[in-house]
Amino acid sequence: MSVADEIYRYRVEGGVAVLTIDSPPVNALGHKVRIALCDGVARALADDSAAALVLICAGRTFFAGADVTEIGKPILPPLLADVMAQFEASTKPIVSAMHGTGLGGGLELALAGHYRVAVPSAVVGLPEVALGLLPGAGGTQRVPRLIGVAAAIEMIGLGRHVKAPEALDLGLIDALVPEGELEASAIAFAQKVVRDRAPLRRLRDLTTDIGLDEARAVFEHFRAAHPELFIGVKAAAGVFEAIEAAVALPFDEGLERERAISRRLVASPESAAQRHLFFAERTAAKFPGAEKEKPRAGVVEIVEAAGDRVAYGAALATSGAEVVVATRFVEALDELAAATGRADALVGMVVTGGIAEIVVGAKTAPAAALAAAAAARKSGYATIFVSSGPGLVVGRLEAALAVSVAALQGEGVAPSDIAATGRAFGFRDALLPVADGGASEVIEERLLRPILAEAQAIVAEGVAKRASDVDFAMVRAGLWPLWRGGPAFMAERVEASPAAPPIPA
């Protein structure tokens, strides 16, 4: 029995083979799924009773993308490119039936087939730039040929998710079908393709809508409209390079260029930082040690009363909400809890920039903390869970940067050189002295070491629940550059470097 037999089903209905992939939770294109796809297509091609193939996924979504746990590791064959080559070479039409999210490699796979149908609620996209990557399985070569260079730049360069009706208008999909009738409608669509003797539409055979000079003008317009995508990170420039190859080169040469760019980005420290933050963001929403816990149901009240700590504790005690959120005196949350008589329901919250630190007391119930975090996210904040204490995470690290800058100035380092060094590293001007000068690696090392040491202390003391939470919070609060991954991420790599001395406590 194949290792993939348990995740795919095959049947023939009305002259159409139906290949169903069922690999929870999101049908990621991991090793077993790739084997199942190859086996299923080969079976359909050898089946005289099937004139076409419908590819569909069970569960809540079409292929939601590549298996991100495989990024940066040796990939076992068949590669996604091998699966797609098999799709493209098929002598029978392949129709992808899409629901949920067809993202990244999922959309690239569908584009290697001949036709695509989707329910109106489906969403497609190539979001790899958020990981410091580009679509490395032909996305940058097929999409410009299908929808045009300008639309492809907007979609891939921004990592934009496209709803099915817009995808139809762009030409990414060929038909919208009713919700709840995806499989039957896809079979009917395939039967019509066979009946009409419609051509096998291979995107590799198309040419782009504009030439190289016009494409470069489009690139410059995009760069001018989105300058932030070209500061520190490299993926957007890689997208330009790959789409330029789609315009200027034959398909197979463009595909090789895309793969080379993809390998370069995967190996870059900027992409490593972005991938770290991608996972950090998903981890941050879970309560440490109670990852399967659900938020407490009921009213969440954020108490903003004035007065001293005693008066504020009394205000908290009068709340009848299921979850009570303190926004003041959170460094003494356990003492405040004594005033409420409901320590399990009391949660603290401190907001800095785009991040809300959800402060958990000694007796705070995980479900209450999760409910407070959900309320904060509903208000537009990202969240991390922290223990009570002076400064929490963001405040302590922001203070560490200020102290580091002041210490350098006190030692006679020119403010202009501190500012230039911090700016070159990626810190915002608002965090630095107001001056222009020259950047220095020596100043950078001296500027950063106290911050990295403080990040490690925050984790060691248990103020931060996870090192990745420190990084996510600092980047989301605008206090650390995205492409550097965060102070804990950087501290770990500094300590791992054979040439680096230990970070002082």
SEZAFI-563489 format. One line per 8 residues: number of its first residue (from 0); for each residue x, y, z of C-alpha. Coordinates in Angstrom, 1 decimal, padded with zeros to 4 digits. Layout:
NUM) X,Y,Z | ...;
# end
This chain:
0) 000.0,000.0,000.0 | 001.3,003.5,-000.9 | 002.1,005.8,002.0 | -000.5,008.2,000.5 | -003.4,005.7,000.1 | -005.1,006.8,003.3 | -005.4,010.4,002.2 | -006.9,010.1,-001.3;
8) -010.0,008.7,-002.8 | -010.6,007.9,-006.5 | -013.8,007.3,-008.4 | -015.3,007.8,-011.8 | -018.6,009.5,-012.4 | -020.1,010.2,-015.8 | -016.8,009.7,-017.6 | -014.9,012.0,-015.2;
16) -012.4,010.8,-012.6 | -012.7,012.5,-009.3 | -009.6,012.6,-007.1 | -010.3,013.7,-003.6 | -007.5,014.6,-001.2 | -008.2,014.5,002.5 | -005.2,015.6,004.6 | -006.4,017.7,007.6;
24) -006.2,020.3,008.8 | -005.6,022.3,005.6 | -004.5,019.8,002.9 | -000.9,021.3,002.9 | 001.2,020.0,000.0 | 003.5,017.8,002.1 | 005.2,014.7,001.0 | 002.3,012.3,001.3;
32) -000.1,014.6,-000.5 | 002.4,015.0,-003.4 | 002.6,011.2,-003.7 | -001.2,011.0,-003.6 | -001.5,013.6,-006.4 | 001.0,011.8,-008.6 | -000.7,008.4,-008.0 | -004.2,009.8,-008.6;
40) -003.3,011.6,-011.9 | -001.4,008.5,-013.2 | -004.4,006.4,-012.3 | -006.8,008.7,-014.2 | -004.6,008.8,-017.3 | -004.5,005.0,-017.4 | -008.3,004.7,-016.8 | -010.1,004.3,-020.1;
48) -013.4,005.1,-018.4 | -012.3,008.6,-017.5 | -012.0,011.3,-020.2 | -011.1,014.1,-017.7 | -010.1,014.6,-014.0 | -011.5,016.7,-011.3 | -009.2,017.5,-008.4 | -011.0,018.4,-005.2;
56) -010.2,018.5,-001.5 | -012.2,017.3,001.5 | -012.4,019.3,004.7 | -012.6,023.1,005.1 | -010.3,024.1,002.2 | -008.5,023.4,-001.0 | -004.7,023.1,-000.7 | -003.9,026.0,001.6;
64) -000.3,026.0,000.5 | 003.0,024.3,000.8 | 003.9,022.5,004.0 | 005.8,025.3,005.7 | 007.6,022.9,008.0 | 009.5,021.7,005.0 | 011.0,025.1,004.2 | 014.7,025.1,004.5;
72) 014.9,021.3,004.8 | 015.7,018.6,002.2 | 012.5,017.9,000.3 | 011.6,014.3,-000.5 | 010.5,013.5,-004.0 | 008.2,014.0,-005.7 | 008.7,017.7,-005.5 | 005.8,020.0,-006.1;
80) 007.4,020.9,-009.4 | 007.3,017.2,-010.4 | 003.6,017.0,-009.6 | 002.9,020.2,-011.6 | 004.9,018.9,-014.6 | 002.7,015.8,-014.5 | -000.5,018.0,-014.4 | 000.7,020.2,-017.3;
88) 001.6,017.2,-019.5 | -001.7,015.4,-018.9 | -003.4,014.4,-022.1 | -006.8,014.6,-020.3 | -008.2,017.9,-019.0 | -007.6,018.5,-015.3 | -010.2,020.7,-013.5 | -009.3,022.0,-010.0;
96) -012.4,022.5,-007.8 | -011.6,025.1,-005.2 | -013.2,026.1,-001.9 | -011.8,027.7,001.3 | -008.3,029.1,000.6 | -006.2,028.1,-002.4 | -003.0,029.8,-001.4 | 000.6,029.6,-002.4;
104) 001.5,026.1,-003.7 | -002.2,025.3,-003.8 | -002.9,028.0,-006.4 | 000.3,027.2,-008.2 | -000.8,023.6,-008.5 | -004.3,024.6,-009.8 | -002.6,026.9,-012.4 | -000.5,023.9,-013.7;
112) -003.8,022.2,-014.6 | -006.1,023.3,-017.4 | -009.2,024.8,-015.8 | -010.3,026.1,-012.4 | -013.7,026.5,-010.8 | -014.5,027.8,-007.4 | -017.4,028.6,-005.0 | -018.0,032.3,-004.4;
120) -016.6,032.2,-000.9 | -013.2,030.8,-002.0 | -010.1,032.9,-001.7 | -006.9,032.5,-003.7 | -003.5,034.1,-003.5 | 000.3,033.8,-003.5 | 001.3,035.2,000.0 | 004.9,034.0,000.1;
128) 006.3,037.5,000.4 | 005.1,037.6,004.0 | 007.7,034.8,004.6 | 010.4,036.6,002.7 | 009.9,034.2,-000.2 | 008.3,034.2,-003.6 | 006.1,031.6,-005.3 | 008.7,029.1,-006.2;
136) 006.7,026.5,-008.1 | 005.9,028.5,-011.2 | 003.6,031.2,-009.8 | 005.8,034.1,-011.0 | 005.9,032.5,-014.5 | 002.3,031.4,-015.0 | 000.4,034.3,-013.3 | 001.8,037.1,-015.5;
144) 001.0,035.1,-018.6 | -002.6,034.6,-017.4 | -003.6,037.9,-015.9 | -001.0,040.4,-017.1 | 002.2,041.8,-015.6 | 000.6,044.7,-013.7 | -002.1,042.6,-012.0 | 000.5,039.9,-011.2;
152) 002.8,042.4,-009.6 | 000.0,043.7,-007.4 | -001.1,040.2,-006.4 | 002.3,038.6,-005.8 | 004.3,041.6,-004.6 | 001.7,042.4,-002.0 | 000.9,038.8,-001.2 | -002.8,039.8,-001.7;
160) -005.6,037.4,-001.1 | -008.1,037.5,-003.9 | -011.8,036.6,-003.4 | -013.3,034.2,-006.0 | -015.5,036.8,-007.8 | -012.5,039.0,-008.4 | -010.4,036.0,-009.4 | -013.0,035.3,-012.1;
168) -012.7,038.8,-013.4 | -008.9,038.6,-013.5 | -009.0,035.2,-015.2 | -007.4,033.2,-012.4 | -010.4,031.0,-012.4 | -012.8,030.0,-015.2 | -016.2,029.7,-013.4 | -018.0,030.3,-010.2;
176) -020.2,027.5,-009.0 | -022.9,027.4,-006.3 | -021.9,026.9,-002.7 | -022.5,023.3,-001.6 | -022.5,022.1,-005.2 | -018.7,022.2,-005.9 | -018.1,018.6,-006.8 | -021.2,018.1,-008.9;
184) -020.6,021.4,-010.7 | -016.9,020.6,-011.3 | -017.9,017.3,-012.8 | -020.4,019.0,-015.1 | -017.8,021.6,-016.1 | -015.3,018.8,-017.0 | -018.0,016.9,-019.0 | -018.7,020.1,-021.0;
192) -014.9,020.5,-021.7 | -014.8,017.0,-023.0 | -018.1,017.4,-024.9 | -016.9,020.6,-026.5 | -013.5,019.2,-027.3 | -012.1,022.3,-025.6 | -008.3,022.7,-025.8 | -005.9,021.7,-023.0;
200) -005.1,025.2,-021.8 | -001.4,025.2,-020.7 | -000.4,028.5,-019.3 | 003.3,027.8,-020.2 | 002.3,028.3,-023.8 | 001.0,031.9,-023.3 | 003.0,035.1,-023.5 | 002.8,038.1,-021.3;
208) 000.7,041.1,-022.2 | 003.6,043.6,-022.3 | 007.2,043.7,-023.2 | 010.3,044.2,-021.1 | 010.5,048.0,-021.2 | 006.8,048.4,-020.3 | 007.2,045.8,-017.5 | 010.1,047.7,-016.0;
216) 008.0,050.8,-015.9 | 005.3,048.8,-014.1 | 007.9,047.7,-011.6 | 009.0,051.3,-010.9 | 005.5,052.4,-010.4 | 004.9,049.6,-007.9 | 008.1,050.5,-006.1 | 007.1,054.1,-005.8;
224) 003.7,053.2,-004.5 | 005.1,050.7,-001.9 | 008.6,051.8,-000.8 | 008.2,050.0,002.5 | 008.5,046.6,000.7 | 012.0,047.4,-000.3 | 013.5,048.5,003.0 | 015.4,045.7,004.6;
232) 013.4,042.8,003.1 | 014.3,041.3,-000.3 | 011.3,039.3,-001.4 | 009.6,042.1,-003.4 | 012.7,042.7,-005.4 | 012.9,039.0,-006.0 | 009.4,039.0,-007.3 | 010.4,041.8,-009.8;
240) 013.4,039.7,-011.0 | 011.3,036.6,-011.4 | 008.4,038.3,-013.3 | 011.0,040.0,-015.5 | 012.2,036.5,-016.4 | 008.6,035.6,-017.3 | 008.5,038.5,-019.7 | 011.9,038.1,-021.3;
248) 012.6,034.4,-021.3 | 011.0,031.2,-022.6 | 008.9,029.4,-019.9 | 011.4,026.7,-018.9 | 014.3,029.3,-018.6 | 012.0,031.6,-016.6 | 011.1,028.7,-014.3 | 014.8,027.9,-013.7;
256) 015.4,031.6,-012.9 | 012.5,031.6,-010.5 | 013.9,028.5,-008.7 | 017.3,030.2,-008.4 | 015.8,033.3,-006.9 | 013.7,031.2,-004.6 | 016.7,029.3,-003.3 | 018.5,032.5,-002.7;
264) 015.6,034.0,-000.7 | 015.1,030.8,001.3 | 018.8,031.0,002.4 | 018.7,034.7,003.3 | 018.7,035.9,006.9 | 015.8,038.2,006.2 | 013.6,035.3,005.1 | 014.6,033.3,008.2;
272) 013.5,036.3,010.3 | 010.2,036.6,008.6 | 009.5,032.9,008.8 | 010.3,033.0,012.5 | 007.8,035.8,013.0 | 005.2,034.0,010.9 | 005.3,031.1,013.4 | 005.6,033.5,016.4;
280) 002.4,035.2,015.5 | 000.5,032.0,015.4 | 002.0,030.8,018.6 | 001.3,034.0,020.4 | -002.4,033.6,020.3 | -002.2,030.4,022.3 | -002.0,030.3,026.1 | 001.2,028.6,027.1;
288) 000.5,025.2,028.8 | -003.2,025.4,027.8 | -003.0,025.5,024.1 | -006.3,023.8,023.6 | -008.2,026.0,026.1 | -011.0,028.1,024.7 | -011.8,031.7,025.7 | -014.3,032.1,028.6;
296) -017.8,033.0,027.4 | -019.6,036.1,028.5 | -018.9,039.8,029.0 | -015.4,041.2,029.1 | -015.2,044.6,030.9 | -012.1,046.8,030.5 | -012.0,049.0,033.6 | -010.6,052.5,033.1;
304) -011.5,054.1,036.5 | -009.3,056.8,038.0 | -007.9,057.0,041.5 | -005.1,055.3,043.5 | -004.5,051.6,043.6 | -007.0,051.0,046.4 | -009.7,053.0,044.6 | -008.9,051.2,041.4;
312) -009.1,047.8,043.1 | -012.5,048.7,044.4 | -013.6,049.6,040.9 | -012.5,046.2,039.7 | -014.3,044.5,042.5 | -017.7,046.1,041.5 | -017.6,044.6,038.0 | -020.0,041.8,037.4;
320) -018.4,040.8,034.1 | -017.2,037.3,033.5 | -013.8,038.7,032.7 | -012.4,041.9,034.3 | -009.5,043.6,032.5 | -007.3,046.0,034.5 | -005.4,048.6,032.5 | -003.7,050.3,035.5;
328) -001.4,049.0,038.2 | -000.9,045.8,036.3 | 002.6,045.4,037.8 | 000.7,044.6,041.0 | -002.0,042.4,039.4 | -001.9,039.8,042.2 | -002.5,042.5,044.8 | -005.4,043.9,042.8;
336) -006.8,040.4,042.5 | -007.1,040.3,046.3 | -009.4,043.3,046.1 | -011.8,041.7,043.6 | -012.3,038.4,045.3 | -012.3,036.9,041.8 | -008.6,036.4,041.0 | -009.4,033.8,038.3;
344) -011.4,036.4,036.3 | -008.9,039.3,036.6 | -006.6,040.0,033.7 | -004.3,043.0,033.0 | -003.7,044.7,029.7 | -001.1,047.2,028.5 | -001.2,048.5,024.9 | 001.9,049.8,023.1;
352) 001.6,050.6,019.5 | -000.1,047.7,017.8 | 000.5,045.2,020.6 | -001.6,044.4,023.7 | 000.3,042.6,026.5 | -002.2,040.4,028.3 | -001.0,040.3,031.9 | -001.7,037.0,033.7;
360) -001.7,036.8,037.5 | -000.8,033.8,039.7 | -004.5,032.7,039.8 | -005.8,034.0,036.5 | -007.7,031.3,034.6 | -006.3,030.6,031.1 | -009.9,030.9,029.7 | -010.2,034.4,031.2;
368) -006.8,035.5,029.7 | -007.9,034.1,026.3 | -011.1,036.0,026.5 | -009.3,039.3,027.2 | -006.9,038.6,024.3 | -009.8,037.9,022.0 | -011.4,041.3,023.0 | -008.1,043.1,022.3;
376) -007.7,041.5,018.9 | -011.3,042.5,018.1 | -010.2,046.1,018.7 | -007.3,045.6,016.2 | -004.4,044.8,018.5 | -002.1,041.8,018.3 | -001.5,040.1,021.7 | 001.0,038.2,023.8;
384) 000.6,036.7,027.3 | 003.0,038.0,030.0 | 003.4,037.7,033.7 | 003.0,040.7,036.0 | 006.0,042.9,036.7 | 007.5,046.4,036.1 | 007.7,047.3,032.5 | 006.4,044.0,031.2;
392) 008.1,043.1,027.8 | 007.7,046.0,025.5 | 008.3,048.7,028.1 | 011.5,047.0,029.4 | 013.0,046.6,025.9 | 012.0,050.1,024.8 | 013.7,051.4,028.0 | 016.8,049.2,027.4;
400) 017.2,050.8,024.0 | 016.9,054.3,025.5 | 019.5,053.4,028.2 | 021.8,052.0,025.6 | 021.6,055.2,023.5 | 022.2,057.3,026.6 | 025.2,055.2,027.7 | 026.8,055.6,024.3;
408) 026.3,059.3,024.4 | 027.7,059.4,027.9 | 030.8,057.7,026.7 | 031.3,060.4,024.1 | 029.9,058.6,021.0 | 028.5,061.3,018.7 | 024.7,061.3,018.6 | 024.9,061.6,014.8;
416) 026.8,058.3,014.6 | 024.4,056.6,017.0 | 021.5,057.8,014.9 | 023.1,056.6,011.7 | 024.0,053.2,013.1 | 020.5,052.7,014.6 | 018.9,053.8,011.3 | 021.1,051.4,009.3;
424) 020.0,048.6,011.6 | 016.4,049.5,011.0 | 015.2,051.3,014.1 | 012.7,054.1,013.6 | 014.0,057.7,013.8 | 011.7,058.4,016.8 | 013.8,055.9,018.8 | 017.1,057.6,018.0;
432) 019.0,060.9,018.5 | 018.0,063.6,016.0 | 021.2,063.8,014.0 | 022.9,062.5,010.8 | 026.3,060.8,010.9 | 028.1,057.6,009.9 | 027.1,054.0,010.7 | 029.5,051.8,012.5;
440) 029.5,048.0,013.2 | 031.2,048.6,016.5 | 028.6,051.1,017.6 | 025.9,048.7,016.4 | 027.3,045.9,018.6 | 027.4,048.2,021.6 | 024.0,049.5,020.9 | 022.3,046.2,020.6;
448) 024.0,044.0,023.3 | 022.1,045.5,026.3 | 018.8,045.0,024.4 | 019.6,041.4,023.6 | 020.6,040.7,027.2 | 017.4,042.3,028.4 | 015.4,040.1,026.0 | 017.0,037.0,027.4;
456) 016.4,038.2,031.0 | 012.7,038.8,030.3 | 012.4,035.2,029.1 | 014.5,033.7,031.9 | 012.5,035.6,034.5 | 009.2,034.2,033.0 | 007.9,037.7,032.3 | 007.5,036.6,028.7;
464) 006.0,033.2,028.3 | 008.0,032.4,025.1 | 011.0,033.9,023.5 | 009.1,034.1,020.2 | 006.5,036.3,022.0 | 009.2,038.9,022.7 | 010.1,039.1,019.0 | 006.5,039.2,017.8;
472) 005.6,042.0,020.3 | 008.6,044.1,019.5 | 008.1,044.0,015.7 | 004.4,044.5,015.9 | 004.9,047.5,018.3 | 007.2,049.1,015.7 | 010.2,048.9,018.0 | 012.3,046.4,016.0;
480) 012.8,046.0,012.3 | 010.8,043.1,010.7 | 013.8,041.7,008.8 | 015.9,041.3,012.0 | 013.4,038.8,013.5 | 013.3,040.3,017.0 | 015.8,040.7,019.9 | 015.4,037.2,021.3;
488) 015.8,035.7,017.8 | 018.9,037.8,017.3 | 020.3,037.0,020.7 | 020.0,033.3,020.1 | 022.0,033.6,016.8 | 024.6,035.8,018.4 | 025.3,033.2,021.1 | 025.3,030.4,018.6;
496) 028.1,032.2,016.6 | 031.5,030.7,017.3 | 033.1,034.2,017.1 | 030.7,035.8,019.5 | 031.3,036.1,023.2 | 028.4,035.3,025.6 | 025.9,038.2,025.9 | 026.5,039.7,029.4;
504) 023.6,039.5,031.9;
# end
